[in-house]
């Protein structure tokens, strides 16, 4: 096999299933232990999906899109449904740890598997940094409410305070009034000025609560899946109770006038919230990483994915409508929107209850993501793409011990210093990339729905439907979104030079991909549902901006350096070609 072809060597499903059975004999082989039922898996999915999205980032999404953000959740849920169907078929076909990484290994080959595995590292680690920082914000607010004040320099990331300090200093040096600074910039300036000085002008400014909660959750995940699922189930029950209370009480304070205008910033404003929305939906991937700890993964994983998607989508849509109905959407650009709206309508006690529940809700998200990441590293290590130490199983707790500790380090340390805004979009682009590859993977391994898996995506011939749907969508955009279409054509014509053009590059690539996939669907009669899932996920990726794409490609290039310097040479598939398809 040539070096080039080796990059696309695919692992057979039989070989993956023998790598090794998680519950073969956990006492002698040190494998993972099976404890999870469909109820536990559904709870894990809800834990991952209802968290930072509903308690923090939903506020910014509502500010950008207005009440119409509720429709974005519906649209995103449809996209997730296509992806969830594909995840479910893979989970029923390849019921082992590794999630989209493992699925890509069987469909696209080793290089694509490495790329998606590397992207998932970013998705989980960066996502948990965001959640840890959000948790810290709610926790410090809660402590203030009961009279325990945590100094700003111990509850703020170094980057946030430093950026605020420099912004205010620039205003002062330019002789401009401080009223030109935002509230966040002034807060950062004051925190940096009052923090203890270490050396060379560096100040002690760290987000200690974000660090400590990550350490605590990592310790829980380290000691066992049974303990983790119990904690997850309790946390999910608590936050579902609070969410239902919020909906029931908030409904009495809804003023329909606040829903007008429904989409004040048009389609573009609604789609600005796509990063926050998809950041909330990465729970599907987290569920699939626990396949080797499920009692019956081929039956229970597909069910849990669908249950979690339906429950969470309904809750998100209703919560968004309640929030934007209680107060004008222009007030929702805050870090704690659910708590904020009840304070606004004169219910401070309920506002405090929401703040308490948010602390538990985000802890449950941290728990699920900290479970998922080590199991991806475990699977990559089994395949030889990472050092053997990453697949080390604790002899007593039956968890991937080394990988869990490393995951905790990768989240806890950055959470001390980073700004949350930097990383939300990166998490979303990694999630969408994983979803797109999983949908594309079904088109490769089972394009006509002939699989014998226990669950499979229903086959609908897309020969004519895909081209017709794409043409119809383009026509609707021309009719109902003419202003943005005109802007697009103006920018791609270099009316604003290269700077304006480069931001349209992702969309141009997507349009070319649509044409190619329409032609391929017509020629090959591809299955409609995974094709639509692939297209929708790729479209949503184009809405995340060229700067996020640039950072994403830099991350992937770093991963490729590691792959070609270590993974390619140590791949077990490369050393044993008999395992390849």
C-alpha positions as CSV (number, residue, x, y, z in Angstrom):
1,X,0.0,0.0,0.0
2,X,1.5,3.4,-1.0
3,X,2.1,6.1,1.6
4,X,-0.7,8.2,0.0
5,X,-3.2,5.3,0.0
6,X,-2.2,4.5,3.6
7,X,-3.8,7.8,4.7
8,X,-7.2,6.5,3.7
9,X,-6.9,3.0,5.1
10,X,-10.2,2.1,6.7
11,X,-10.7,-0.2,9.6
12,X,-13.2,-3.0,9.2
13,X,-16.2,-3.0,11.6
14,X,-15.2,-6.5,12.7
15,X,-11.7,-5.3,13.6
16,X,-13.1,-2.4,15.6
17,X,-15.5,-4.7,17.6
18,X,-12.5,-6.8,18.6
19,X,-10.5,-3.8,20.0
20,X,-11.1,-5.1,22.8
21,X,-14.5,-5.9,24.1
22,X,-15.0,-3.5,27.0
23,X,-16.7,-6.0,29.3
24,X,-14.8,-9.2,28.2
25,X,-13.5,-9.7,31.7
26,X,-13.0,-6.4,33.5
27,X,-11.3,-8.1,36.4
28,X,-8.5,-9.6,34.3
29,X,-8.3,-7.2,31.3
30,X,-9.0,-4.0,33.1
31,X,-11.7,-3.0,30.7
32,X,-14.6,-0.5,31.1
33,X,-17.6,-1.6,33.0
34,X,-21.2,-1.6,31.7
35,X,-23.6,0.3,33.9
36,X,-25.6,2.6,31.7
37,X,-29.3,2.1,30.7
38,X,-31.4,4.0,28.2
39,X,-32.6,6.2,31.1
40,X,-29.0,7.0,32.1
41,X,-28.0,7.8,28.5
42,X,-31.0,10.1,28.0
43,X,-30.1,11.9,31.3
44,X,-26.5,12.3,30.1
45,X,-27.8,13.7,26.8
46,X,-30.1,16.2,28.6
47,X,-27.3,17.0,31.0
48,X,-25.0,17.9,28.1
49,X,-27.7,19.8,26.1
50,X,-29.5,21.8,28.8
51,X,-26.7,23.7,30.5
52,X,-24.7,26.7,29.5
53,X,-26.9,27.2,26.4
54,X,-30.1,27.7,28.3
55,X,-28.6,29.5,31.3
56,X,-26.2,31.9,29.6
57,X,-25.5,31.9,25.8
58,X,-29.2,31.9,25.0
59,X,-29.3,35.5,26.2
60,X,-26.8,36.7,23.6
61,X,-28.6,34.7,20.9
62,X,-31.9,36.3,21.8
63,X,-30.3,39.8,21.7
64,X,-29.1,39.2,18.1
65,X,-32.1,37.5,16.7
66,X,-35.0,38.6,18.9
67,X,-38.0,36.2,19.6
68,X,-37.3,34.5,16.2
69,X,-34.4,32.7,17.9
70,X,-37.0,30.1,18.9
71,X,-37.2,29.2,15.3
72,X,-33.5,28.8,15.1
73,X,-33.8,26.1,17.8
74,X,-36.3,24.3,15.7
75,X,-34.1,24.6,12.6
76,X,-31.1,23.4,14.6
77,X,-33.1,20.5,16.0
78,X,-34.1,19.4,12.5
79,X,-30.4,19.5,11.5
80,X,-29.5,17.6,14.7
81,X,-32.3,15.1,13.9
82,X,-30.6,14.2,10.7
83,X,-27.3,14.0,12.5
84,X,-28.8,12.0,15.4
85,X,-30.2,9.4,13.0
86,X,-26.8,8.9,11.5
87,X,-25.1,8.8,14.9
88,X,-27.8,6.2,15.9
89,X,-27.0,4.0,13.0
90,X,-23.3,4.1,13.6
91,X,-23.9,3.4,17.3
92,X,-26.0,0.4,16.4
93,X,-23.3,-0.8,13.9
94,X,-20.1,0.0,15.9
95,X,-21.1,0.0,19.6
96,X,-17.7,1.0,20.9
97,X,-16.1,4.1,22.4
98,X,-14.7,6.9,20.2
99,X,-17.9,8.5,18.8
100,X,-17.4,10.3,15.5
101,X,-13.7,9.4,15.5
102,X,-14.5,5.6,15.4
103,X,-17.3,6.2,12.8
104,X,-14.9,8.1,10.5
105,X,-12.3,5.3,10.8
106,X,-14.8,2.9,9.2
107,X,-16.1,5.2,6.5
108,X,-13.5,7.9,5.5
109,X,-10.3,6.3,6.7
110,X,-7.5,6.9,9.1
111,X,-6.5,10.5,8.2
112,X,-10.2,11.7,8.4
113,X,-10.5,9.8,11.7
114,X,-7.5,11.5,13.1
115,X,-8.8,14.9,12.0
116,X,-12.2,14.4,13.5
117,X,-10.7,13.0,16.7
118,X,-8.4,16.1,16.9
119,X,-11.5,18.3,16.3
120,X,-13.4,16.5,19.1
121,X,-10.5,17.3,21.4
122,X,-11.1,20.9,20.7
123,X,-14.9,20.6,20.9
124,X,-14.9,18.9,24.3
125,X,-12.0,20.7,26.0
126,X,-12.9,24.2,24.7
127,X,-16.6,23.6,25.4
128,X,-15.8,22.7,29.0
129,X,-13.7,25.8,29.4
130,X,-16.8,27.9,28.4
131,X,-19.0,25.9,30.8
132,X,-16.5,26.2,33.6
133,X,-16.3,30.0,33.2
134,X,-20.1,30.3,33.0
135,X,-20.4,28.2,36.1
136,X,-18.0,30.5,37.9
137,X,-20.0,33.6,37.0
138,X,-23.2,32.0,38.4
139,X,-21.4,30.7,41.5
140,X,-19.8,34.0,42.4
141,X,-23.1,35.8,41.9
142,X,-24.8,33.2,44.2
143,X,-22.1,33.7,46.9
144,X,-22.6,37.4,46.7
145,X,-26.4,36.9,47.2
146,X,-25.7,35.1,50.5
147,X,-23.1,37.6,51.7
148,X,-19.9,35.7,50.8
149,X,-17.9,37.9,48.4
150,X,-15.2,36.4,46.3
151,X,-12.7,39.1,45.1
152,X,-12.9,39.9,41.4
153,X,-9.2,39.1,40.9
154,X,-10.0,35.5,42.1
155,X,-13.1,35.0,40.0
156,X,-12.1,36.6,36.6
157,X,-10.0,35.2,33.8
158,X,-6.6,36.9,33.3
159,X,-7.4,37.6,29.7
160,X,-10.8,39.3,30.4
161,X,-9.3,41.7,33.0
162,X,-6.2,42.5,30.9
163,X,-8.3,43.3,27.8
164,X,-10.6,45.6,29.9
165,X,-7.6,47.3,31.5
166,X,-5.9,48.0,28.2
167,X,-9.2,49.2,26.6
168,X,-9.7,51.8,29.4
169,X,-6.0,52.8,29.3
170,X,-6.3,53.5,25.6
171,X,-9.2,55.8,26.2
172,X,-7.4,57.6,28.9
173,X,-4.3,58.1,26.9
174,X,-6.3,59.3,23.9
175,X,-8.0,61.9,26.2
176,X,-11.4,60.4,25.7
177,X,-14.1,60.2,28.4
178,X,-14.4,56.9,30.3
179,X,-18.1,56.8,29.3
180,X,-16.8,55.3,26.0
181,X,-15.8,52.1,27.8
182,X,-18.2,49.3,28.3
183,X,-19.3,48.0,31.7
184,X,-17.2,44.9,31.2
185,X,-14.1,46.9,30.2
186,X,-14.5,49.1,33.3
187,X,-14.9,46.0,35.5
188,X,-11.7,44.5,34.0
189,X,-9.8,47.8,34.6
190,X,-10.8,47.9,38.2
191,X,-10.0,44.3,38.8
192,X,-6.6,44.5,37.2
193,X,-5.7,47.7,39.2
194,X,-6.8,46.2,42.6
195,X,-5.3,42.8,42.1
196,X,-2.0,41.8,44.0
197,X,1.1,42.5,41.8
198,X,3.3,39.5,41.2
199,X,6.3,40.7,39.1
200,X,7.0,42.8,36.1
201,X,3.5,44.4,36.1
202,X,1.8,41.0,36.1
203,X,-1.2,40.8,38.4
204,X,-2.7,37.9,40.2
205,X,-6.0,37.6,38.3
206,X,-7.4,34.1,37.9
207,X,-10.8,32.4,37.8
208,X,-10.3,30.2,40.8
209,X,-13.9,28.8,41.0
210,X,-13.7,27.7,37.3
211,X,-10.5,25.9,38.1
212,X,-11.8,24.2,41.3
213,X,-15.1,22.9,39.8
214,X,-13.2,21.4,36.9
215,X,-10.8,19.6,39.4
216,X,-13.8,18.4,41.4
217,X,-15.7,17.1,38.4
218,X,-12.6,15.4,37.0
219,X,-12.1,13.6,40.3
220,X,-15.7,12.3,40.2
221,X,-15.3,11.1,36.6
222,X,-12.0,9.4,37.6
223,X,-13.5,7.3,40.3
224,X,-16.1,5.6,38.1
225,X,-18.9,5.6,35.6
226,X,-21.4,4.3,38.2
227,X,-20.8,7.3,40.5
228,X,-20.8,9.7,37.6
229,X,-24.2,8.4,36.2
230,X,-25.7,8.7,39.7
231,X,-24.5,12.3,40.1
232,X,-25.7,13.1,36.5
233,X,-29.2,11.7,37.1
234,X,-29.6,13.7,40.3
235,X,-28.4,17.0,38.7
236,X,-30.6,16.5,35.6
237,X,-33.7,15.9,37.8
238,X,-33.0,19.1,39.8
239,X,-32.5,21.3,36.7
240,X,-35.5,19.9,34.9
241,X,-37.7,20.8,37.9
242,X,-36.3,24.3,37.9
243,X,-36.8,24.7,34.1
244,X,-40.4,23.6,34.4
245,X,-40.9,26.1,37.3
246,X,-39.4,28.8,35.2
247,X,-41.8,28.0,32.3
248,X,-44.8,27.7,34.5
249,X,-44.2,30.9,36.4
250,X,-42.8,32.9,33.5
251,X,-45.8,32.2,31.3
252,X,-47.9,34.5,33.6
253,X,-45.5,37.4,33.0
254,X,-45.4,37.1,29.2
255,X,-46.5,40.2,27.3
256,X,-47.2,39.3,23.6
257,X,-46.2,42.8,22.6
258,X,-42.6,41.9,23.4
259,X,-42.7,39.4,20.5
260,X,-43.1,42.2,18.0
261,X,-41.0,42.6,15.9
262,X,-40.5,38.8,15.9
263,X,-37.2,38.9,13.8
264,X,-35.9,42.5,14.2
265,X,-32.6,41.8,12.6
266,X,-33.8,39.5,9.9
267,X,-32.5,36.1,9.0
268,X,-28.9,37.3,9.5
269,X,-29.6,38.3,13.1
270,X,-31.2,35.0,13.9
271,X,-28.3,33.0,12.4
272,X,-25.8,35.0,14.5
273,X,-27.0,32.9,17.4
274,X,-26.0,29.6,15.6
275,X,-22.8,29.2,17.6
276,X,-24.6,29.5,20.9
277,X,-27.4,27.2,19.7
278,X,-25.1,24.5,18.4
279,X,-22.9,24.8,21.4
280,X,-25.9,23.6,23.4
281,X,-26.5,20.6,21.2
282,X,-23.2,18.7,21.4
283,X,-24.7,16.2,23.8
284,X,-25.2,13.6,21.0
285,X,-21.6,13.1,20.6
286,X,-21.1,12.9,24.4
287,X,-23.7,10.1,24.6
288,X,-22.0,8.0,21.9
289,X,-18.6,8.1,23.6
290,X,-20.0,5.9,26.4
291,X,-21.0,3.0,24.1
292,X,-18.7,0.6,25.9
293,X,-20.3,1.4,29.2
294,X,-23.9,0.8,28.1
295,X,-25.7,-2.4,29.0
296,X,-27.2,-2.7,25.5
297,X,-25.6,0.0,23.3
298,X,-27.1,-1.1,20.0
299,X,-30.7,-0.8,21.3
300,X,-30.3,2.0,23.9
301,X,-28.0,4.5,22.2
302,X,-30.4,5.3,19.3
303,X,-33.3,5.6,21.7
304,X,-31.5,7.9,24.1
305,X,-30.3,10.2,21.3
306,X,-33.9,10.7,20.0
307,X,-35.4,11.1,23.5
308,X,-32.8,13.7,24.5
309,X,-33.2,15.7,21.2
310,X,-37.0,15.9,21.4
311,X,-37.1,16.8,25.1
312,X,-34.4,19.4,24.9
313,X,-35.7,21.1,21.7
314,X,-39.2,21.5,23.2
315,X,-37.7,23.0,26.3
316,X,-35.4,25.4,24.4
317,X,-38.2,26.7,22.2
318,X,-40.6,27.2,25.1
319,X,-37.9,28.9,27.3
320,X,-36.9,31.2,24.5
321,X,-40.5,32.3,23.9
322,X,-41.0,32.8,27.6
323,X,-37.8,34.9,28.0
324,X,-38.5,37.1,25.0
325,X,-42.1,37.5,26.1
326,X,-41.2,38.5,29.7
327,X,-38.8,41.3,28.8
328,X,-37.9,43.1,25.5
329,X,-35.2,41.1,23.6
330,X,-32.9,44.1,23.7
331,X,-32.3,43.6,27.5
332,X,-31.2,39.9,27.2
333,X,-27.5,40.4,26.3
334,X,-26.5,39.3,29.8
335,X,-24.6,36.3,31.1
336,X,-27.5,35.1,33.3
337,X,-30.7,35.7,31.2
338,X,-33.0,33.3,33.2
339,X,-32.1,34.8,36.5
340,X,-32.2,38.3,35.0
341,X,-35.7,38.2,33.7
342,X,-37.2,37.2,37.0
343,X,-35.4,40.0,38.8
344,X,-36.7,42.4,36.1
345,X,-40.4,41.4,36.7
346,X,-40.0,41.7,40.5
347,X,-39.4,38.1,41.6
348,X,-36.0,38.2,43.3
349,X,-36.5,34.9,45.1
350,X,-37.2,33.0,42.0
351,X,-34.2,34.8,40.4
352,X,-32.0,33.4,43.2
353,X,-33.5,29.9,42.7
354,X,-32.6,30.0,39.0
355,X,-29.0,31.1,39.9
356,X,-28.8,28.1,42.3
357,X,-30.1,25.7,39.6
358,X,-27.7,27.1,37.0
359,X,-24.8,26.1,39.3
360,X,-26.0,22.5,39.3
361,X,-27.0,22.5,35.6
362,X,-23.6,23.6,34.4
363,X,-21.9,21.2,36.7
364,X,-23.8,18.4,35.0
365,X,-22.6,19.6,31.6
366,X,-19.0,19.6,32.8
367,X,-19.5,16.1,34.1
368,X,-20.7,14.7,30.7
369,X,-18.0,16.4,28.7
370,X,-15.3,15.3,31.1
371,X,-16.7,11.8,30.6
372,X,-16.6,12.0,26.8
373,X,-13.1,13.4,26.1
374,X,-11.0,10.7,27.8
375,X,-12.9,7.9,26.0
376,X,-12.1,9.4,22.7
377,X,-8.4,9.6,23.6
378,X,-8.7,6.0,24.9
379,X,-9.9,4.8,21.5
380,X,-7.3,6.8,19.6
381,X,-4.6,5.3,21.8
382,X,-5.9,1.7,21.2
383,X,-5.5,2.4,17.5
384,X,-1.9,3.5,18.0
385,X,-2.5,7.1,17.0
386,X,-1.7,8.3,20.6
387,X,0.8,6.9,23.1
388,X,-0.3,3.7,25.0
389,X,-0.6,5.6,28.3
390,X,-3.8,7.2,27.0
391,X,-5.5,3.8,27.0
392,X,-4.5,2.9,30.5
393,X,-7.5,1.7,32.5
394,X,-7.6,2.1,36.3
395,X,-7.5,-1.4,37.8
396,X,-10.0,-0.5,40.6
397,X,-12.2,2.2,39.1
398,X,-12.3,0.8,35.5
399,X,-12.0,4.3,34.0
400,X,-9.4,5.7,31.5
401,X,-7.3,7.1,34.3
402,X,-4.5,8.9,32.6
403,X,-6.8,10.4,29.9
404,X,-9.1,11.7,32.5
405,X,-6.4,13.5,34.4
406,X,-5.0,15.0,31.2
407,X,-8.5,16.1,30.2
408,X,-8.9,17.8,33.6
409,X,-5.6,19.6,33.1
410,X,-6.5,20.8,29.6
411,X,-9.8,22.4,30.9
412,X,-8.8,23.6,34.4
413,X,-5.7,25.6,33.5
414,X,-7.1,27.5,30.5
415,X,-10.3,28.2,32.5
416,X,-8.1,30.2,35.0
417,X,-7.1,32.7,32.4
418,X,-9.2,32.7,29.2
419,X,-12.0,34.8,28.0
420,X,-15.3,32.9,27.2
421,X,-16.1,34.8,24.1
422,X,-13.0,33.5,22.4
423,X,-14.0,29.9,22.5
424,X,-17.7,29.5,22.0
425,X,-17.6,29.6,18.2
426,X,-14.6,27.2,18.1
427,X,-16.7,24.6,20.0
428,X,-19.6,25.0,17.6
429,X,-17.4,24.6,14.5
430,X,-15.9,21.4,15.9
431,X,-19.4,20.1,16.7
432,X,-20.7,20.9,13.2
433,X,-17.6,19.3,11.6
434,X,-18.2,16.1,13.6
435,X,-21.9,16.1,12.7
436,X,-21.1,16.6,9.0
437,X,-18.6,13.8,8.9
438,X,-21.0,11.4,10.6
439,X,-23.7,12.2,8.0
440,X,-21.2,11.8,5.2
441,X,-20.0,8.5,6.7
442,X,-23.5,7.0,6.4
443,X,-23.5,7.9,2.7
444,X,-20.3,5.9,2.4
445,X,-21.0,2.8,4.5
446,X,-24.8,2.5,3.7
447,X,-25.9,4.9,0.9
448,X,-29.0,2.8,0.1
449,X,-30.2,1.8,3.6
450,X,-29.3,-1.9,3.2
451,X,-27.5,-2.3,6.5
452,X,-28.4,-5.1,8.8
453,X,-27.8,-2.9,11.8
454,X,-30.4,-2.9,14.6
455,X,-31.2,0.7,13.7
456,X,-30.6,2.4,10.4
457,X,-31.5,5.7,8.7
458,X,-34.6,5.3,6.6
459,X,-33.7,5.3,3.0
460,X,-35.4,8.0,0.8
461,X,-34.2,8.3,-2.7
462,X,-32.6,11.7,-3.1
463,X,-32.0,11.5,-6.9
464,X,-34.5,14.3,-7.6
465,X,-35.3,15.6,-4.2
466,X,-31.9,17.0,-3.4
467,X,-31.5,19.1,-6.5
468,X,-35.2,20.3,-6.3
469,X,-34.8,21.2,-2.6
470,X,-31.6,23.2,-3.3
471,X,-33.1,25.1,-6.2
472,X,-36.3,25.8,-4.1
473,X,-34.1,27.1,-1.2
474,X,-32.1,29.4,-3.5
475,X,-35.4,30.8,-4.9
476,X,-36.8,31.5,-1.5
477,X,-33.6,33.3,-0.4
478,X,-33.9,35.5,-3.5
479,X,-37.5,36.3,-2.7
480,X,-37.4,36.7,1.1
481,X,-33.8,37.6,1.8
482,X,-32.9,39.8,-1.2
483,X,-30.9,42.4,0.8
484,X,-28.4,39.9,2.2
485,X,-28.2,38.1,-1.2
486,X,-27.3,41.5,-2.8
487,X,-24.6,42.1,-0.1
488,X,-23.2,38.6,-0.9
489,X,-22.8,39.3,-4.6
490,X,-21.4,42.7,-3.9
491,X,-18.7,41.4,-1.6
492,X,-17.7,38.5,-3.9
493,X,-17.3,41.0,-6.7
494,X,-14.5,42.7,-4.6
495,X,-16.5,45.9,-4.1
496,X,-14.9,46.2,-0.7
497,X,-11.6,44.6,-1.8
498,X,-10.2,41.3,-0.5
499,X,-11.2,42.1,3.1
500,X,-14.8,41.9,2.2
501,X,-14.3,39.0,-0.2
502,X,-12.5,36.7,2.3
503,X,-15.5,36.6,4.7
504,X,-17.5,35.1,1.9
505,X,-15.0,32.3,1.1
506,X,-16.8,29.7,3.3
507,X,-20.1,30.4,1.6
508,X,-18.6,30.2,-1.9
509,X,-17.1,26.8,-1.1
510,X,-20.4,25.7,0.3
511,X,-22.2,26.7,-2.9
512,X,-19.8,24.7,-5.0
513,X,-20.2,21.7,-2.6
514,X,-24.0,22.0,-3.0
515,X,-23.7,21.8,-6.8
516,X,-21.4,18.8,-6.6
517,X,-23.6,17.0,-4.1
518,X,-26.7,17.6,-6.2
519,X,-25.0,16.1,-9.2
520,X,-23.7,13.1,-7.1
521,X,-27.2,12.6,-5.6
522,X,-28.7,12.5,-9.1
523,X,-26.1,10.1,-10.4
524,X,-25.9,7.8,-7.3
525,X,-29.4,8.1,-5.9
526,X,-28.0,8.9,-2.4
527,X,-30.1,8.7,0.7
528,X,-31.9,11.9,1.3
529,X,-31.7,12.3,5.1
530,X,-28.0,12.0,5.6
531,X,-27.5,14.2,2.6
532,X,-29.6,16.9,4.1
533,X,-27.9,16.5,7.4
534,X,-24.5,17.0,5.7
535,X,-25.7,20.1,3.8
536,X,-27.3,21.7,6.8
537,X,-24.3,21.2,9.1
538,X,-21.9,22.6,6.4
539,X,-24.2,25.6,5.9
540,X,-24.2,26.4,9.6
541,X,-20.4,26.2,9.6
542,X,-20.4,29.0,7.0
543,X,-22.2,31.2,9.4
544,X,-19.4,31.1,12.0
545,X,-17.1,33.6,10.2
546,X,-13.8,33.4,8.5
547,X,-11.8,34.1,11.6
548,X,-13.2,31.0,13.3
549,X,-12.4,29.0,10.2
550,X,-8.9,30.3,10.3
551,X,-8.4,29.3,14.0
552,X,-10.0,25.9,13.2
553,X,-7.6,25.3,10.4
554,X,-4.6,26.3,12.5
555,X,-5.8,23.7,15.1
556,X,-6.1,21.1,12.5
557,X,-2.7,21.8,11.1
558,X,-1.2,21.4,14.6
559,X,-3.0,18.0,14.7
560,X,-1.6,17.0,11.4
561,X,1.9,17.7,12.6
562,X,1.3,15.3,15.6
563,X,-0.3,12.7,13.3
564,X,2.5,12.6,10.8
565,X,5.2,12.7,13.5
566,X,3.7,10.0,15.7
567,X,0.3,8.5,14.7
568,X,1.0,7.5,11.1
569,X,4.2,5.6,12.1
570,X,2.6,3.9,15.1
571,X,-0.8,3.1,13.7
572,X,-1.9,-0.5,14.4
573,X,-3.8,-0.5,11.2
574,X,-0.6,0.4,9.4
575,X,1.4,-2.4,11.2
576,X,-1.4,-4.9,10.5
577,X,-2.9,-4.3,7.0
578,X,-5.1,-7.4,7.5
579,X,-7.4,-5.2,9.7
580,X,-8.0,-2.8,6.8
581,X,-10.9,-2.8,4.4
